[in-house]
Amino acid sequence: MTTAQALVKFLDNQYVSFDGEETQFVNGIFTVFGHGIVCGLGQALDENRGDLRVYQGKNEQGMAHAAIAFAKQNNRRKIIACSSSIGPGAANMITAAGTATVNNIPLLLFPADTYACRQPDPVLQQFEQTDSLSITTNDAYKPVCRYWDRISRPEQLMSSMIQAMRVLTDPATAGAVCISLPQDVEGEVYEFPESFLAKRVHKIPRTPASAEELEDIVSAIAGAKKPLVICGGGVRYSEAGEVLEDFCTRFQVPFAETQAGKSACLSSHPCNLGGVGVTGNSAANEIAKRADVIIGVGTRFSDFTTASKSLFAYPGVQFVTINVSRFDAYKMDAVKAVGDAKTVLEALTQKLTAIGYRSDYKDEIQQAKKAWNTEYQRLADYRYDESFEPLVAARYEPSITEFIEKTGGVITQTSAVALIRGLIADDAVVVGSSGSLPGCLQRMWTTDVRNSYNMEYGYSCMGYEICGALGARLAHPDREVYAMVGDGSYLMLHSELVTSIQERAKINVLLFDNAGFGCINNLEMSQGIGNLATEFRMRDDNGELLGELMHIDYAMSAAGYGVKTYTARTLDELRDALEDSKKQTVSTLIDIKVLPKTMTDGYGAWWRVGTAQASQTESVNEANRRNQEQIQKARKY
């Protein structure tokens, strides 16, 4: 067989087993065929692909993002591999590789490479490094992948692919894997042993914590009066949501969610405070500030979760971590238990029950949730009327009048989010990634169907949203999927919207158009910087990007692809569009004209950014003074 033919047969025979349930691991392959891949891997797929399905991507980064979302919705137990041509096609997937690795999502990439024999060098699209001819574009994958290899001889494929599967199916190491395929080697023949091509089942065990580590965390929690559990993505992938809910109910412990952990548990659970940290709500953040023990389950404690290590302010606060990754378990100088979230929580529940543990909370959890519900209603009822004021304070406020004159839009972002949540199905999957929407969604979005929230916020990669919606729909062909995307991110990458049409995989794009990069505009203004290149404005007579606001008809652009489109300028129009979109069988897009500065603001959480420590602008100096005060208060490691 050729190297490529053996690779295809190998992929078709990979399975995983989790809790005794066996599933085929590789669903298919996304590709944008080009030279270097079509004559090798393409030939093998054309001749005999087995049960693998071939998907035609439109942009290499976009299709890889779709593959990430597919794997996430399948709790990392199914994947779609991705292949590309050499050079720019290969380089396009590097961003997606970083996205997958940061989020611990398995992503298998096959970028084509230059000739191993080097005889035709330099070939079209070849990058030549003058200091070493062994370096190609694909070496750029190394910093953003968990595993990297180049198949310079056919027989190398065997050890390389077995190691690739080791990484992809291990919950502690899951991330991007890059297997570089020189275009001549793809077509070279080798007598591969049948054992390599036979069915292989990779068992995903539930690793228990050691007895010593389990006793350590029991001791730490036993002395806690007001602990707080942080529910991270590891709870979701371990399918430990119900066990965590039972743990918190039994011991009267509140829990808060990270972006990755949201929808592992039910929003309606009495102990669920909602999102925590920089994009968190008042309930979770107020309880977090007073908690004496923080129990992180399946979280890597990112700066948004910890408010740049300033949120957990109780004197002498202690951290406990439960994580399948030893690297993440060591975060925050925690007392740790390395193991599967569900297994460790079950063992921990038995031990704490045996000693009669219960927290000292009385009605604080209920009161915090009640106060947030009042604030939620305020955000949901927020309207443009005579009493209107922007929710986000800034030194420069965009001209609301100008926006309304240009677009006719009078919808506030928070009221739109609340309306959408109330109208779409409970089991619909919402997908997001960047801008101000992740903050609004982590605070305001409720999830009472598990695994219905697909937020990529480890890399917060603009362009993931629509591609991710396609991947989520491929994973759940029987459920509605909604991409929550800003106009800036839509402009950056929406090519897989076309693929959704091609695959008859309906997705719904909810495009929040506020005429700019609103989230970053808020950031620059809050740090004393002027209105620089974050709104979509024409260049003015002085050569600055401060002219009139641009008006873009996104509905018209998407209609050209064959998408059913709508424009919503009022809540009534948004309501009508949402209801009609449910009746469609083709992908839909609602162009929602959303007033700038009407997204949710912070709730007592600080985010450290690299503010200038010297400036001729007093507003910058004032921002620096505020940041320096917070830096002194923050935890140092």
QUIWOKA-V652988 format. One record per residue. N is the residue number from 1. SS is DSSP state (~ for helix, > for strand, _ for the rest). PHI is phi in radians with two decimals (NA if undefined). PSI is psi in whole degrees, 0 to 359 (NA if undefined). Layout:
N_SS_PHI_PSI ; N_SS_PHI_PSI
This chain:
1___NA_155 ; 2_>_-1.31_164 ; 3_~_-1.01_316 ; 4_~_-1.15_320 ; 5_~_-1.11_320 ; 6_~_-1.16_321 ; 7_~_-1.06_314 ; 8_~_-1.09_315 ; 9_~_-1.15_322 ; 10_~_-1.08_311 ; 11_~_-1.05_322 ; 12_~_-1.20_345 ; 13___-1.95_19 ; 14_>_-1.70_131 ; 15_>_-2.29_158 ; 16_>_-2.17_153 ; 17_>_-2.23_124 ; 18_>_-2.37_124 ; 19___0.93_36 ; 20___1.43_357 ; 21_>_-1.70_125 ; 22_>_-1.79_129 ; 23_>_-2.36_151 ; 24_>_-1.20_132 ; 25___-1.43_316 ; 26_>_-1.76_113 ; 27_>_-1.35_324 ; 28_>_3.10_197 ; 29_>_-2.38_127 ; 30_>_-1.48_141 ; 31_>_-2.68_149 ; 32_>_-2.02_101 ; 33___-1.13_139 ; 34___-2.70_183 ; 35___-1.23_146 ; 36___1.73_341 ; 37___-2.24_327 ; 38___-1.26_326 ; 39___-1.45_342 ; 40___-1.77_281 ; 41_~_-1.12_323 ; 42_~_-1.06_317 ; 43_~_-1.08_318 ; 44_~_-1.13_319 ; 45_~_-1.20_324 ; 46_~_-1.19_323 ; 47_~_-1.36_314 ; 48___-2.84_95 ; 49___-1.71_359 ; 50___1.10_230 ; 51___-1.61_2 ; 52___-1.24_142 ; 53_>_-1.86_137 ; 54_>_-1.71_125 ; 55_>_-1.93_136 ; 56_>_-1.67_106 ; 57___-1.32_166 ; 58___-1.96_341 ; 59___-2.58_134 ; 60_~_-1.07_319 ; 61_~_-1.14_317 ; 62_~_-1.08_315 ; 63_~_-1.19_326 ; 64_~_-1.20_325 ; 65_~_-1.12_321 ; 66_~_-1.08_321 ; 67_~_-1.14_323 ; 68_~_-1.10_312 ; 69_~_-1.10_323 ; 70_~_-1.06_314 ; 71_~_-1.14_321 ; 72_~_-1.13_315 ; 73_~_-1.16_338 ; 74___-1.67_19 ; 75___0.89_37 ; 76___1.22_17 ; 77___-1.91_6 ; 78___-2.51_145 ; 79_>_-2.38_161 ; 80_>_-2.07_122 ; 81_>_-1.30_164 ; 82_>_-2.36_137 ; 83_>_-2.28_152 ; 84_>_-2.55_169 ; 85___-1.32_183 ; 86___-1.40_174 ; 87___1.13_238 ; 88_~_-1.12_326 ; 89_~_-1.09_318 ; 90_~_-1.17_316 ; 91_~_-1.10_331 ; 92___-1.09_335 ; 93___-1.53_354 ; 94_~_-1.11_320 ; 95_~_-1.06_319 ; 96_~_-1.16_325 ; 97_~_-1.06_316 ; 98_~_-1.09_320 ; 99_~_-1.05_315 ; 100_~_-1.16_316 ; 101_~_-1.17_317 ; 102_~_-1.04_322 ; 103___-1.61_3 ; 104___0.99_43 ; 105___-1.91_131 ; 106___-1.18_127 ; 107_>_-2.45_119 ; 108_>_-1.83_118 ; 109_>_-2.06_136 ; 110_>_-2.15_77 ; 111_>_-1.33_135 ; 112_>_-1.20_160 ; 113_>_-2.37_173 ; 114___-1.20_176 ; 115___-1.22_130 ; 116___-1.11_327 ; 117___-1.32_340 ; 118___1.15_5 ; 119___-1.18_322 ; 120___-1.47_2 ; 121___-1.01_148 ; 122___-1.47_131 ; 123___-1.52_167 ; 124___-0.93_131 ; 125___1.28_11 ; 126___-1.40_134 ; 127___-1.63_122 ; 128___-1.87_117 ; 129___-1.64_116 ; 130___-1.17_340 ; 131___-1.52_343 ; 132___-2.80_116 ; 133___-1.28_351 ; 134___-1.41_348 ; 135___-1.54_131 ; 136___-2.25_180 ; 137_~_-0.92_324 ; 138_~_-1.19_344 ; 139_~_-1.15_340 ; 140_~_-1.18_346 ; 141_~_-1.27_337 ; 142_~_-0.95_316 ; 143_~_-1.21_342 ; 144_~_-1.99_12 ; 145___-2.10_151 ; 146___-1.36_330 ; 147_>_-2.55_139 ; 148_>_-2.44_139 ; 149_>_-2.72_158 ; 150_>_-2.18_128 ; 151_>_-1.57_91 ; 152___-1.53_344 ; 153___-2.39_146 ; 154___-0.95_319 ; 155___-1.20_343 ; 156_~_-1.18_340 ; 157_~_-1.01_326 ; 158_~_-1.16_303 ; 159_~_-1.15_325 ; 160_~_-1.14_314 ; 161_~_-1.26_327 ; 162_~_-1.16_320 ; 163_~_-1.17_323 ; 164_~_-1.06_316 ; 165_~_-1.15_325 ; 166_~_-0.99_313 ; 167_~_-1.23_315 ; 168_~_-1.15_329 ; 169___-1.76_4 ; 170___-1.68_116 ; 171___-1.00_333 ; 172___-1.41_340 ; 173___-2.13_359 ; 174___-0.93_139 ; 175___3.03_202 ; 176_>_-1.40_140 ; 177_>_-2.16_127 ; 178_>_-1.98_120 ; 179_>_-2.00_105 ; 180_>_-1.40_131 ; 181_>_-2.04_98 ; 182_>_-1.00_137 ; 183_~_-1.19_334 ; 184_~_-1.34_323 ; 185_~_-1.16_328 ; 186_~_-0.94_323 ; 187___-1.67_357 ; 188___-1.33_148 ; 189_>_-1.71_142 ; 190___-2.62_149 ; 191___-1.50_88 ; 192___-1.28_135 ; 193___-1.16_146 ; 194_~_-1.07_331 ; 195_~_-1.08_326 ; 196_~_-1.20_327 ; 197_~_-1.63_357 ; 198___-1.34_166 ; 199___-1.02_132 ; 200_>_-2.25_126 ; 201_>_-1.88_120 ; 202_>_-1.70_113 ; 203_>_-1.46_131 ; 204___-1.81_101 ; 205___-1.42_156 ; 206___-1.61_99 ; 207___-1.34_123 ; 208___-1.40_157 ; 209___-1.31_155 ; 210___-1.17_155 ; 211_~_-1.04_322 ; 212_~_-1.14_315 ; 213_~_-1.19_324 ; 214_~_-1.12_319 ; 215_~_-1.14_325 ; 216_~_-1.06_314 ; 217_~_-1.33_332 ; 218_~_-1.08_315 ; 219_~_-1.09_320 ; 220_~_-1.16_318 ; 221_~_-1.34_328 ; 222_~_-1.04_331 ; 223___-1.60_1 ; 224___-1.43_133 ; 225___-1.63_319 ; 226___-2.35_75 ; 227_>_-1.37_164 ; 228_>_-2.42_130 ; 229_>_-1.62_136 ; 230_>_-1.85_116 ; 231_>_-1.58_110 ; 232___-1.80_184 ; 233_~_-1.06_333 ; 234_~_-1.10_333 ; 235_~_-1.17_319 ; 236_~_-1.13_310 ; 237_~_-1.26_336 ; 238___-1.46_352 ; 239___0.97_48 ; 240___-1.85_13 ; 241_~_-1.01_312 ; 242_~_-1.15_323 ; 243_~_-1.16_320 ; 244_~_-1.14_318 ; 245_~_-1.04_317 ; 246_~_-1.13_318 ; 247_~_-1.01_312 ; 248_~_-1.23_324 ; 249_~_-1.14_315 ; 250_~_-1.10_320 ; 251_~_-1.86_8 ; 252___0.96_57 ; 253___-2.08_126 ; 254_>_-1.31_156 ; 255_>_-2.33_151 ; 256_>_-2.17_159 ; 257_>_-1.98_143 ; 258___-1.50_174 ; 259___-1.08_318 ; 260___-1.26_332 ; 261___-1.53_346 ; 262___-1.10_133 ; 263___1.51_0 ; 264___-1.20_327 ; 265___-2.06_167 ; 266___-1.48_135 ; 267___-1.08_330 ; 268___-1.39_356 ; 269___-1.10_135 ; 270___-1.01_335 ; 271___-1.61_354 ; 272_>_-1.46_114 ; 273_>_-1.53_345 ; 274_>_1.67_198 ; 275_>_-1.14_145 ; 276___-2.12_151 ; 277___1.72_208 ; 278___-1.07_324 ; 279___-1.81_22 ; 280___-1.59_175 ; 281___-1.77_179 ; 282_~_-1.20_324 ; 283_~_-1.08_306 ; 284_~_-1.13_318 ; 285_~_-1.22_323 ; 286_~_-1.20_318 ; 287_~_-1.15_321 ; 288_~_-1.07_322 ; 289_~_-1.14_334 ; 290_~_-1.87_359 ; 291___-1.27_138 ; 292___-1.63_339 ; 293_>_-2.36_128 ; 294_>_-1.84_121 ; 295_>_-1.87_101 ; 296_>_-1.55_117 ; 297_>_-1.96_110 ; 298___1.17_31 ; 299___-2.12_150 ; 300___-1.78_10 ; 301___0.92_60 ; 302___-1.20_168 ; 303_~_-1.13_332 ; 304_~_-1.27_327 ; 305_~_-1.24_319 ; 306_~_-1.66_1 ; 307___0.94_53 ; 308___0.91_42 ; 309___1.11_29 ; 310___-1.99_348 ; 311___-1.28_317 ; 312___-1.48_89 ; 313___-1.76_2 ; 314___-1.13_133 ; 315___-1.02_126 ; 316___1.27_20 ; 317___-0.94_138 ; 318_>_-1.95_146 ; 319_>_-1.96_138 ; 320_>_-2.15_135 ; 321_>_-2.18_140 ; 322_>_-2.14_114 ; 323_>_-2.69_140 ; 324___-1.26_341 ; 325___-1.69_121 ; 326_~_-1.12_325 ; 327_~_-1.02_311 ; 328_~_-1.29_331 ; 329_~_-1.12_334 ; 330___-1.40_353 ; 331_~_-1.06_151 ; 332_~_1.07_22 ; 333_~_0.93_45 ; 334___-1.48_158 ; 335_>_-1.34_123 ; 336_>_-2.12_154 ; 337_>_-2.36_115 ; 338_>_-1.60_117 ; 339___2.99_176 ; 340___-1.11_136 ; 341_~_-1.03_313 ; 342_~_-1.14_315 ; 343_~_-1.11_315 ; 344_~_-1.19_318 ; 345_~_-1.09_321 ; 346_~_-1.11_316 ; 347_~_-1.16_320 ; 348_~_-1.13_321 ; 349_~_-1.06_317 ; 350_~_-1.09_316 ; 351_~_-1.25_320 ; 352_~_-1.23_328 ; 353_~_-1.15_320 ; 354_~_-1.10_328 ; 355___-1.68_3 ; 356___1.25_32 ; 357___-1.23_144 ; 358___-2.77_141 ; 359___-1.24_172 ; 360___-1.68_9 ; 361___-1.09_141 ; 362___-1.93_268 ; 363___-1.96_13 ; 364_~_-1.08_322 ; 365_~_-1.13_312 ; 366_~_-1.12_320 ; 367_~_-1.16_320 ; 368_~_-1.12_317 ; 369_~_-1.16_321 ; 370_~_-1.12_317 ; 371_~_-1.12_321 ; 372_~_-1.18_322 ; 373_~_-1.05_324 ; 374_~_-1.14_317 ; 375_~_-1.17_321 ; 376_~_-1.02_315 ; 377_~_-1.10_323 ; 378_~_-1.07_317 ; 379_~_-1.16_320 ; 380_~_-1.16_327 ; 381___-1.58_2 ; 382___-1.14_120 ; 383___-2.28_161 ; 384___-1.54_107 ; 385___-2.59_197 ; 386___-1.15_339 ; 387___-1.73_10 ; 388___-1.10_134 ; 389___-2.45_142 ; 390___-1.02_142 ; 391___-1.25_326 ; 392___-1.70_114 ; 393___-1.31_140 ; 394___-2.70_154 ; 395___-1.11_325 ; 396___-1.98_127 ; 397___-1.94_123 ; 398___-1.02_153 ; 399___-1.25_105 ; 400_~_-1.09_320 ; 401_~_-1.05_317 ; 402_~_-1.11_318 ; 403_~_-1.09_316 ; 404_~_-1.14_319 ; 405_~_-1.11_322 ; 406_~_-1.30_318 ; 407_~_-1.95_337 ; 408___1.38_2 ; 409___-1.43_134 ; 410___-2.29_21 ; 411_>_-1.50_135 ; 412___-1.55_149 ; 413_~_-1.14_319 ; 414_~_-1.18_323 ; 415_~_-1.21_327 ; 416_~_-1.14_315 ; 417_~_-1.05_315 ; 418_~_-1.11_319 ; 419_~_-1.12_316 ; 420_~_-1.07_315 ; 421_~_-1.04_324 ; 422_~_-1.31_339 ; 423_~_-1.78_331 ; 424___-1.53_166 ; 425___-1.13_148 ; 426___-1.07_327 ; 427___-1.63_6 ; 428___-1.12_145 ; 429_>_-1.69_127 ; 430_>_-1.83_135 ; 431_>_-2.14_135 ; 432_>_-2.71_179 ; 433___-2.84_316 ; 434___-2.44_170 ; 435___1.43_205 ; 436___-1.46_342 ; 437_~_-1.08_320 ; 438_~_-0.99_324 ; 439_~_-1.17_314 ; 440_~_-1.09_321 ; 441_~_-1.29_318 ; 442_~_-1.13_328 ; 443_~_-1.42_316 ; 444_~_-1.84_340 ; 445___-1.42_130 ; 446___-1.81_142 ; 447___-2.31_102 ; 448___-1.89_14 ; 449___-2.14_126 ; 450___-1.11_147 ; 451___1.03_37 ; 452___-1.85_11 ; 453_>_-2.26_112 ; 454_>_-2.05_83 ; 455_>_-1.85_120 ; 456___-1.60_99 ; 457___-2.19_11 ; 458___-1.32_315 ; 459___-1.76_343 ; 460___0.76_57 ; 461___-1.52_112 ; 462___-1.03_134 ; 463___1.80_349 ; 464_~_-1.24_330 ; 465_~_-1.02_305 ; 466_~_-1.28_320 ; 467_~_-1.09_317 ; 468_~_-1.11_324 ; 469_~_-1.08_320 ; 470_~_-1.07_313 ; 471_~_-1.06_320 ; 472_~_-1.14_322 ; 473_~_-1.20_322 ; 474_~_-1.10_328 ; 475_~_-1.33_328 ; 476___-2.25_75 ; 477___-1.13_348 ; 478___-1.77_5 ; 479___-2.14_148 ; 480___-1.28_143 ; 481_>_-2.22_135 ; 482_>_-2.14_124 ; 483_>_-1.58_119 ; 484_>_-1.69_107 ; 485_>_-2.41_139 ; 486_>_-1.43_165 ; 487_~_-1.14_326 ; 488_~_-1.13_317 ; 489_~_-1.24_326 ; 490_~_-1.06_316 ; 491_~_-1.14_331 ; 492_~_-1.27_320 ; 493___-2.89_111 ; 494___-2.45_23 ; 495___-1.11_329 ; 496_~_-1.34_359 ; 497_~_-1.05_322 ; 498_~_-1.15_320 ; 499_~_-1.11_326 ; 500_~_-1.09_324 ; 501_~_-1.16_313 ; 502_~_-1.06_320 ; 503___-1.49_359 ; 504___0.96_37 ; 505___-1.91_90 ; 506___-1.09_128 ; 507___-2.19_160 ; 508_>_-2.09_119 ; 509_>_-1.72_118 ; 510_>_-1.81_99 ; 511_>_-1.68_112 ; 512_>_-1.58_102 ; 513_>_-1.69_107 ; 514___-2.04_20 ; 515___1.11_42 ; 516_>_2.80_184 ; 517___-1.54_79 ; 518_~_-1.07_320 ; 519_~_-1.10_315 ; 520_~_-1.32_331 ; 521_~_-1.07_318 ; 522_~_-1.05_317 ; 523_~_-1.12_311 ; 524_~_-1.12_322 ; 525_~_-1.17_321 ; 526_~_-1.18_340 ; 527___-1.76_17 ; 528___1.45_6 ; 529___-1.48_154 ; 530___-1.30_179 ; 531___-1.38_81 ; 532___-1.93_109 ; 533___0.94_38 ; 534___-2.16_349 ; 535_>_-1.83_155 ; 536___-1.55_87 ; 537_>_-2.12_152 ; 538___-1.25_154 ; 539___-1.26_132 ; 540___-1.58_183 ; 541___-1.17_342 ; 542___-1.60_5 ; 543___1.44_10 ; 544___-1.78_156 ; 545___-1.48_57 ; 546___-2.25_20 ; 547___-1.38_202 ; 548___-1.19_151 ; 549_>_-1.10_141 ; 550___-1.41_144 ; 551___-2.03_115 ; 552___-1.99_130 ; 553___-1.62_88 ; 554_~_-1.19_328 ; 555_~_-1.08_319 ; 556_~_-1.14_320 ; 557_~_-1.12_318 ; 558_~_-1.26_331 ; 559_~_-1.06_329 ; 560___-1.13_339 ; 561___-1.44_347 ; 562___1.78_12 ; 563___-1.44_143 ; 564_>_-1.38_120 ; 565_>_-2.13_158 ; 566_>_-2.51_156 ; 567_>_-2.14_128 ; 568_>_-2.06_118 ; 569___-1.89_344 ; 570___-2.30_165 ; 571_~_-1.12_326 ; 572_~_-1.11_318 ; 573_~_-1.15_323 ; 574_~_-1.16_318 ; 575_~_-1.06_314 ; 576_~_-1.11_320 ; 577_~_-1.15_317 ; 578_~_-1.07_316 ; 579_~_-1.14_319 ; 580_~_-1.23_326 ; 581_~_-1.11_332 ; 582___-1.12_334 ; 583___-1.45_348 ; 584___-1.43_152 ; 585___-1.86_351 ; 586___-1.83_161 ; 587___-1.02_147 ; 588_>_-2.17_158 ; 589_>_-2.45_128 ; 590_>_-1.94_115 ; 591_>_-1.47_101 ; 592_>_-1.69_113 ; 593_>_-1.44_102 ; 594_>_-1.87_129 ; 595___-1.07_133 ; 596___-1.03_153 ; 597___1.15_26 ; 598___-2.05_24 ; 599___-1.56_167 ; 600___-1.14_150 ; 601___-1.86_182 ; 602___-1.24_160 ; 603___-2.26_70 ; 604___1.34_19 ; 605___-2.08_138 ; 606___-1.86_146 ; 607___-2.14_124 ; 608___-1.39_125 ; 609___-2.23_164 ; 610___-1.42_66 ; 611___-1.16_140 ; 612___-1.06_133 ; 613___-1.58_359 ; 614___-2.62_134 ; 615___-2.77_155 ; 616___-1.49_356 ; 617___-1.78_121 ; 618_~_-1.11_326 ; 619_~_-1.13_327 ; 620_~_-1.20_317 ; 621_~_-1.09_321 ; 622_~_-1.16_319 ; 623_~_-1.08_321 ; 624_~_-1.13_320 ; 625_~_-1.08_318 ; 626_~_-1.10_317 ; 627_~_-1.15_319 ; 628_~_-1.10_324 ; 629_~_-1.10_317 ; 630_~_-1.21_323 ; 631_~_-1.05_322 ; 632_~_-1.16_330 ; 633_~_-1.46_338 ; 634___-1.27_153 ; 635___-1.10_143 ; 636___-1.61_349 ; 637___-2.72_NA
